[in-house]
Amino acid sequence: MTTTISHPWHGVPYGANAPRIVNAVIEIPQGSRAKYEIDKESGLLKLDRVIYSSFYYPCNYGFIPQTYGDDKDPLDILVITSLPVQALCLMEAKVVGVMQMVDSGDADDKIIAVAANDPGVNHYNNIEELPRHFFEELRHFFEEYKKLENKTVVVEEFGDKSMALKVVQDAIETYREHFSPKLLTK
């Protein structure tokens, strides 16, 4: 019996119903202070650092496989669930909006989604339906959590579902342009 292990970024599809419902690979569970990232070479989950300040991720944080963002990484996704989920969990996420931000001078969009299979949150369909405090909490977390590292993050705006769908679609197309020829020749 042969077992094949897929790289979480390159070997997992973005989802048959993308850009509306996407696969999300969770790197950081809600409530964590550990900043995990997928190691681009091995596909293993790597501890990048423990957050320097007393902040905790306000929701599950990960990426959409087979996407490529402006920051030269897979497109980030924030997935709202009723409970924290384990790192490296693969889940379907319903896209509802986008948080556009600049991290140390580079554009770094974060797709906002709800877990498609979580009845506690999957009734949300658009970013406008989320509680106002959620946006304040996200903005505060992302603008403050790197200050003790002397890094600057600016949350520019929260975009609606149509803007988010375009960001996802663009990231899928950019991935294809950047990686598909290389993957096909291997």
FIZAFI-829950 format. One record per residue: residue number from 0; residue in one letter; z, x, y of N, C-alpha, C in turn. Coordinates in nm, 2 decimals, decimal comma. Example, Ala and Ser with C-alpha at 12.3 -4.5 7.8 and 13.67 -1.06 7.14 Angstrom:
REM residues 2
0_A_0,78_1,32_-0,57_0,78_1,23_-0,45_0,78_1,32_-0,33
1_S_0,71_1,28_-0,22_0,71_1,37_-0,11_0,79_1,29_0,00
***
This chain:
REM residues 186
0_M_0,00_0,08_-0,12_0,00_0,00_0,00_0,00_0,09_0,12
1_T_-0,09_0,06_0,21_-0,10_0,14_0,34_-0,05_0,05_0,45
2_T_0,03_0,12_0,54_0,09_0,05_0,65_0,03_0,12_0,78
3_T_-0,02_0,03_0,86_-0,08_0,08_0,99_0,01_0,04_1,10
4_I_0,05_0,13_1,19_0,13_0,10_1,30_0,05_0,11_1,43
5_S_0,05_0,00_1,51_-0,03_0,00_1,63_0,05_0,05_1,75
6_H_-0,02_0,12_1,83_0,04_0,16_1,96_0,06_0,03_2,04
7_P_0,18_0,01_2,10_0,20_-0,11_2,17_0,11_-0,14_2,29
8_W_0,06_-0,03_2,35_-0,03_-0,05_2,47_-0,17_-0,07_2,42
9_H_-0,22_0,01_2,33_-0,36_0,01_2,30_-0,39_-0,07_2,17
10_G_-0,30_-0,09_2,08_-0,33_-0,15_1,96_-0,29_-0,30_1,95
11_V_-0,22_-0,35_2,05_-0,18_-0,49_2,05_-0,27_-0,57_2,15
12_P_-0,33_-0,68_2,12_-0,41_-0,75_2,21_-0,33_-0,81_2,33
13_Y_-0,40_-0,84_2,44_-0,34_-0,90_2,55_-0,32_-1,05_2,53
14_G_-0,38_-1,11_2,43_-0,36_-1,25_2,40_-0,49_-1,33_2,41
15_A_-0,50_-1,42_2,31_-0,62_-1,50_2,30_-0,64_-1,60_2,42
16_N_-0,53_-1,64_2,49_-0,54_-1,73_2,60_-0,52_-1,67_2,73
17_A_-0,54_-1,54_2,74_-0,52_-1,46_2,87_-0,64_-1,51_2,96
18_P_-0,61_-1,51_3,09_-0,50_-1,46_3,16_-0,38_-1,56_3,17
19_R_-0,39_-1,68_3,13_-0,29_-1,79_3,15_-0,16_-1,76_3,06
20_I_-0,19_-1,73_2,94_-0,08_-1,70_2,84_-0,11_-1,56_2,79
21_V_-0,02_-1,47_2,80_-0,05_-1,33_2,76_0,06_-1,28_2,66
22_N_0,02_-1,18_2,59_0,13_-1,11_2,51_0,20_-1,02_2,60
23_A_0,33_-1,02_2,59_0,42_-0,92_2,67_0,49_-0,84_2,57
24_V_0,50_-0,71_2,59_0,58_-0,62_2,52_0,70_-0,59_2,61
25_I_0,82_-0,62_2,56_0,94_-0,60_2,64_0,99_-0,46_2,62
26_E_1,01_-0,39_2,74_1,06_-0,26_2,73_1,21_-0,26_2,76
27_I_1,25_-0,35_2,86_1,39_-0,35_2,91_1,44_-0,49_2,90
28_P_1,55_-0,52_2,82_1,60_-0,65_2,82_1,67_-0,69_2,95
29_Q_1,67_-0,81_2,98_1,75_-0,86_3,10_1,90_-0,82_3,08
30_G_1,95_-0,77_3,19_2,09_-0,73_3,20_2,11_-0,58_3,17
31_S_2,01_-0,50_3,14_2,02_-0,36_3,11_2,02_-0,27_3,23
32_R_2,09_-0,16_3,22_2,08_-0,06_3,32_1,99_0,06_3,28
33_A_1,95_0,06_3,15_1,87_0,16_3,10_1,72_0,13_3,13
34_K_1,65_0,23_3,19_1,51_0,22_3,22_1,43_0,28_3,11
35_Y_1,38_0,19_3,02_1,30_0,23_2,91_1,15_0,22_2,95
36_E_1,07_0,31_2,89_0,92_0,30_2,90_0,85_0,33_2,77
37_I_0,74_0,28_2,75_0,66_0,32_2,64_0,61_0,46_2,66
38_D_0,63_0,55_2,57_0,57_0,68_2,58_0,42_0,67_2,55
39_K_0,34_0,71_2,65_0,19_0,69_2,64_0,13_0,76_2,52
40_E_0,18_0,87_2,48_0,13_0,95_2,37_0,16_0,89_2,24
41_S_0,29_0,86_2,21_0,34_0,82_2,08_0,35_0,67_2,06
42_G_0,37_0,60_2,17_0,39_0,46_2,15_0,54_0,42_2,13
43_L_0,62_0,52_2,12_0,77_0,50_2,10_0,83_0,46_2,23
44_L_0,94_0,39_2,22_1,02_0,35_2,34_1,10_0,47_2,38
45_K_1,09_0,51_2,51_1,15_0,63_2,56_1,25_0,59_2,67
46_L_1,37_0,65_2,67_1,46_0,64_2,78_1,42_0,72_2,89
47_D_1,37_0,66_3,00_1,33_0,73_3,12_1,45_0,78_3,20
48_R_1,55_0,69_3,22_1,67_0,72_3,29_1,76_0,60_3,28
49_V_1,89_0,63_3,31_1,98_0,52_3,34_1,98_0,50_3,49
50_I_1,97_0,38_3,53_1,96_0,35_3,67_2,08_0,41_3,75
51_Y_2,05_0,48_3,86_2,15_0,55_3,93_2,25_0,46_4,00
52_S_2,22_0,34_4,02_2,31_0,25_4,09_2,36_0,14_3,99
53_S_2,45_0,06_4,04_2,52_-0,04_3,96_2,43_-0,17_3,96
54_F_2,31_-0,16_3,93_2,21_-0,27_3,92_2,17_-0,29_3,77
55_Y_2,15_-0,42_3,74_2,10_-0,46_3,61_1,97_-0,54_3,62
56_Y_1,88_-0,52_3,53_1,75_-0,59_3,54_1,77_-0,74_3,54
57_P_1,72_-0,81_3,64_1,75_-0,95_3,65_1,67_-1,04_3,55
58_C_1,57_-0,98_3,48_1,50_-1,05_3,38_1,43_-0,95_3,28
59_N_1,38_-0,99_3,18_1,31_-0,90_3,08_1,19_-0,84_3,15
60_Y_1,18_-0,71_3,12_1,07_-0,63_3,19_0,99_-0,56_3,09
61_G_0,86_-0,57_3,10_0,77_-0,51_3,01_0,63_-0,49_3,06
62_F_0,53_-0,50_2,97_0,39_-0,49_3,01_0,30_-0,57_2,93
63_I_0,18_-0,59_2,98_0,08_-0,67_2,91_-0,01_-0,56_2,84
64_P_-0,02_-0,57_2,71_-0,10_-0,47_2,64_-0,25_-0,48_2,68
65_Q_-0,32_-0,36_2,67_-0,46_-0,35_2,70_-0,49_-0,40_2,84
66_T_-0,40_-0,36_2,93_-0,43_-0,38_3,08_-0,40_-0,25_3,14
67_Y_-0,46_-0,23_3,26_-0,44_-0,11_3,34_-0,43_-0,14_3,49
68_G_-0,31_-0,11_3,54_-0,28_-0,14_3,68_-0,32_-0,03_3,78
69_D_-0,30_-0,06_3,91_-0,32_0,03_4,01_-0,24_0,16_4,00
70_D_-0,12_0,15_3,94_-0,03_0,26_3,93_-0,06_0,35_3,80
71_K_-0,17_0,33_3,74_-0,22_0,41_3,63_-0,13_0,38_3,50
72_D_-0,07_0,27_3,49_0,01_0,22_3,38_-0,04_0,09_3,34
73_P_0,01_0,04_3,22_-0,02_-0,10_3,18_0,04_-0,19_3,29
74_L_-0,02_-0,31_3,31_0,03_-0,41_3,41_0,17_-0,45_3,37
75_D_0,26_-0,44_3,46_0,40_-0,48_3,44_0,41_-0,63_3,44
76_I_0,51_-0,68_3,36_0,54_-0,82_3,36_0,69_-0,85_3,35
77_L_0,74_-0,94_3,43_0,88_-0,99_3,43_0,88_-1,12_3,36
78_V_0,95_-1,13_3,25_0,95_-1,25_3,17_1,09_-1,32_3,17
79_I_1,09_-1,44_3,22_1,21_-1,52_3,24_1,23_-1,59_3,10
80_T_1,35_-1,57_3,05_1,40_-1,63_2,93_1,54_-1,69_2,95
81_S_1,58_-1,77_2,86_1,72_-1,83_2,87_1,82_-1,72_2,81
82_L_1,77_-1,62_2,74_1,86_-1,52_2,68_1,78_-1,38_2,69
83_P_1,86_-1,27_2,70_1,79_-1,14_2,69_1,72_-1,12_2,56
84_V_1,61_-1,05_2,55_1,54_-1,03_2,43_1,55_-0,88_2,40
85_Q_1,53_-0,84_2,28_1,53_-0,70_2,23_1,41_-0,62_2,29
86_A_1,44_-0,49_2,32_1,33_-0,40_2,35_1,23_-0,39_2,24
87_L_1,10_-0,38_2,27_0,98_-0,38_2,18_0,96_-0,52_2,12
88_C_1,02_-0,62_2,17_0,99_-0,76_2,13_0,85_-0,79_2,18
89_L_0,76_-0,85_2,10_0,63_-0,90_2,14_0,65_-1,05_2,16
90_M_0,61_-1,10_2,27_0,63_-1,24_2,30_0,51_-1,30_2,38
91_E_0,49_-1,43_2,36_0,39_-1,49_2,45_0,46_-1,53_2,58
92_A_0,39_-1,51_2,69_0,44_-1,54_2,82_0,34_-1,61_2,90
93_K_0,39_-1,72_2,96_0,31_-1,81_3,05_0,31_-1,75_3,19
94_V_0,20_-1,71_3,24_0,19_-1,65_3,38_0,21_-1,76_3,48
95_V_0,31_-1,74_3,58_0,33_-1,84_3,68_0,32_-1,78_3,82
96_G_0,31_-1,64_3,84_0,30_-1,58_3,97_0,30_-1,43_3,96
97_V_0,31_-1,37_4,08_0,30_-1,22_4,09_0,39_-1,18_4,20
98_M_0,46_-1,07_4,18_0,53_-1,00_4,29_0,45_-0,88_4,33
99_Q_0,41_-0,87_4,45_0,33_-0,76_4,49_0,42_-0,66_4,56
100_M_0,42_-0,54_4,52_0,51_-0,44_4,58_0,45_-0,30_4,58
101_V_0,51_-0,22_4,66_0,47_-0,08_4,68_0,58_0,01_4,64
102_D_0,56_0,10_4,54_0,66_0,18_4,48_0,63_0,33_4,52
103_S_0,70_0,39_4,60_0,68_0,53_4,65_0,53_0,55_4,69
104_G_0,48_0,45_4,77_0,35_0,46_4,83_0,24_0,40_4,74
105_D_0,26_0,37_4,61_0,16_0,31_4,53_0,18_0,17_4,50
106_A_0,06_0,09_4,50_0,07_-0,05_4,46_0,12_-0,06_4,32
107_D_0,21_-0,16_4,30_0,27_-0,18_4,16_0,31_-0,32_4,14
108_D_0,20_-0,40_4,11_0,22_-0,55_4,10_0,31_-0,58_3,97
109_K_0,38_-0,68_3,98_0,47_-0,73_3,87_0,43_-0,88_3,84
110_I_0,37_-0,91_3,73_0,34_-1,04_3,69_0,47_-1,11_3,66
111_I_0,49_-1,24_3,71_0,60_-1,32_3,68_0,56_-1,42_3,58
112_A_0,64_-1,43_3,47_0,60_-1,53_3,36_0,73_-1,59_3,30
113_V_0,71_-1,69_3,23_0,82_-1,75_3,15_0,78_-1,74_3,00
114_A_0,88_-1,73_2,92_0,86_-1,72_2,77_0,80_-1,85_2,73
115_A_0,68_-1,85_2,67_0,61_-1,97_2,62_0,68_-2,04_2,52
116_N_0,77_-1,97_2,44_0,83_-2,04_2,33_0,98_-2,05_2,35
117_D_1,03_-2,06_2,47_1,17_-2,08_2,51_1,18_-2,21_2,58
118_P_1,23_-2,32_2,52_1,24_-2,45_2,58_1,33_-2,45_2,70
119_G_1,41_-2,35_2,72_1,50_-2,35_2,84_1,42_-2,31_2,97
120_V_1,30_-2,25_2,95_1,22_-2,21_3,07_1,07_-2,25_3,07
121_N_1,02_-2,28_2,95_0,88_-2,30_2,94_0,82_-2,43_3,01
122_H_0,91_-2,50_3,07_0,86_-2,62_3,15_0,81_-2,58_3,29
123_Y_0,84_-2,45_3,33_0,79_-2,40_3,46_0,64_-2,36_3,44
124_N_0,56_-2,41_3,53_0,42_-2,38_3,53_0,37_-2,30_3,65
125_N_0,44_-2,31_3,76_0,40_-2,24_3,88_0,52_-2,17_3,95
126_I_0,49_-2,07_4,02_0,60_-1,99_4,08_0,68_-2,07_4,18
127_E_0,62_-2,17_4,24_0,68_-2,26_4,34_0,80_-2,34_4,28
128_E_0,79_-2,36_4,14_0,90_-2,44_4,08_1,02_-2,36_4,05
129_L_1,02_-2,22_4,06_1,13_-2,14_4,03_1,24_-2,15_4,14
130_P_1,36_-2,13_4,11_1,47_-2,14_4,21_1,45_-2,04_4,32
131_R_1,47_-2,08_4,45_1,46_-1,99_4,56_1,54_-1,86_4,55
132_H_1,66_-1,87_4,49_1,75_-1,76_4,48_1,69_-1,65_4,38
133_F_1,61_-1,69_4,29_1,54_-1,60_4,20_1,46_-1,50_4,27
134_F_1,39_-1,54_4,37_1,30_-1,45_4,45_1,39_-1,35_4,53
135_E_1,50_-1,40_4,59_1,59_-1,32_4,66_1,65_-1,21_4,57
136_E_1,69_-1,25_4,45_1,74_-1,16_4,36_1,64_-1,05_4,32
137_L_1,52_-1,09_4,29_1,42_-1,00_4,25_1,39_-0,90_4,36
138_R_1,37_-0,95_4,48_1,34_-0,86_4,60_1,46_-0,76_4,61
139_H_1,58_-0,81_4,61_1,70_-0,73_4,63_1,70_-0,62_4,52
140_F_1,69_-0,66_4,40_1,69_-0,56_4,29_1,58_-0,45_4,31
141_F_1,46_-0,49_4,32_1,35_-0,39_4,33_1,35_-0,31_4,45
142_E_1,40_-0,36_4,56_1,41_-0,28_4,69_1,53_-0,19_4,69
143_E_1,63_-0,22_4,61_1,75_-0,14_4,62_1,78_-0,04_4,50
144_Y_1,73_-0,07_4,38_1,78_0,00_4,27_1,74_0,15_4,26
145_K_1,64_0,19_4,34_1,60_0,33_4,34_1,65_0,41_4,47
146_K_1,73_0,34_4,55_1,77_0,41_4,67_1,86_0,54_4,65
147_L_1,94_0,53_4,55_2,02_0,65_4,52_1,94_0,77_4,46
148_E_1,81_0,74_4,42_1,72_0,84_4,38_1,63_0,89_4,50
149_N_1,66_0,84_4,62_1,58_0,87_4,74_1,44_0,83_4,73
150_K_1,41_0,71_4,66_1,28_0,65_4,65_1,28_0,52_4,72
151_T_1,16_0,49_4,77_1,14_0,37_4,85_1,05_0,27_4,78
152_V_1,10_0,15_4,77_1,02_0,04_4,71_1,02_-0,08_4,81
153_V_0,90_-0,14_4,84_0,89_-0,25_4,93_0,82_-0,36_4,86
154_V_0,89_-0,48_4,85_0,83_-0,60_4,80_0,75_-0,66_4,91
155_E_0,62_-0,67_4,89_0,54_-0,72_5,00_0,54_-0,88_5,00
156_E_0,50_-0,94_4,89_0,50_-1,08_4,89_0,50_-1,13_4,74
157_F_0,53_-1,26_4,73_0,52_-1,33_4,60_0,39_-1,41_4,61
158_G_0,30_-1,39_4,51_0,18_-1,46_4,50_0,18_-1,58_4,40
159_D_0,10_-1,68_4,42_0,10_-1,79_4,33_0,03_-1,76_4,20
160_K_0,02_-1,86_4,12_-0,04_-1,85_3,99_-0,19_-1,81_4,00
161_S_-0,27_-1,86_4,09_-0,41_-1,82_4,09_-0,42_-1,67_4,13
162_M_-0,34_-1,62_4,22_-0,34_-1,48_4,25_-0,30_-1,40_4,13
163_A_-0,20_-1,44_4,06_-0,15_-1,37_3,94_-0,26_-1,37_3,83
164_L_-0,33_-1,48_3,81_-0,43_-1,48_3,71_-0,54_-1,38_3,74
165_K_-0,57_-1,37_3,87_-0,67_-1,27_3,91_-0,63_-1,13_3,88
166_V_-0,50_-1,10_3,91_-0,44_-0,97_3,89_-0,45_-0,93_3,74
167_V_-0,41_-1,03_3,66_-0,42_-1,01_3,51_-0,56_-0,98_3,47
168_Q_-0,65_-1,07_3,51_-0,79_-1,05_3,47_-0,85_-0,92_3,52
169_D_-0,82_-0,88_3,64_-0,87_-0,75_3,69_-0,81_-0,63_3,61
170_A_-0,68_-0,64_3,57_-0,62_-0,54_3,49_-0,68_-0,53_3,35
171_I_-0,72_-0,64_3,29_-0,79_-0,64_3,16_-0,92_-0,57_3,18
172_E_-1,00_-0,61_3,28_-1,13_-0,55_3,30_-1,12_-0,40_3,33
173_T_-1,02_-0,36_3,41_-1,00_-0,22_3,44_-0,97_-0,14_3,32
174_Y_-0,89_-0,20_3,23_-0,85_-0,13_3,10_-0,98_-0,11_3,02
175_R_-1,06_-0,21_3,01_-1,19_-0,20_2,93_-1,28_-0,09_2,99
176_E_-1,29_-0,08_3,12_-1,37_0,02_3,19_-1,31_0,16_3,16
177_H_-1,18_0,17_3,17_-1,12_0,30_3,16_-1,10_0,35_3,02
178_F_-1,07_0,26_2,92_-1,03_0,30_2,79_-1,13_0,27_2,68
179_S_-1,20_0,16_2,69_-1,29_0,11_2,58_-1,39_0,22_2,53
180_P_-1,46_0,29_2,62_-1,55_0,39_2,57_-1,48_0,50_2,49
181_K_-1,36_0,54_2,54_-1,28_0,64_2,47_-1,23_0,59_2,33
182_L_-1,18_0,47_2,33_-1,13_0,42_2,20_-1,24_0,40_2,10
183_L_-1,36_0,36_2,14_-1,47_0,34_2,05_-1,52_0,47_1,99
184_T_-1,50_0,58_2,06_-1,55_0,71_2,01_-1,46_0,78_1,92
185_K_-1,33_0,73_1,90_-1,23_0,79_1,82_-1,25_0,75_1,68
***
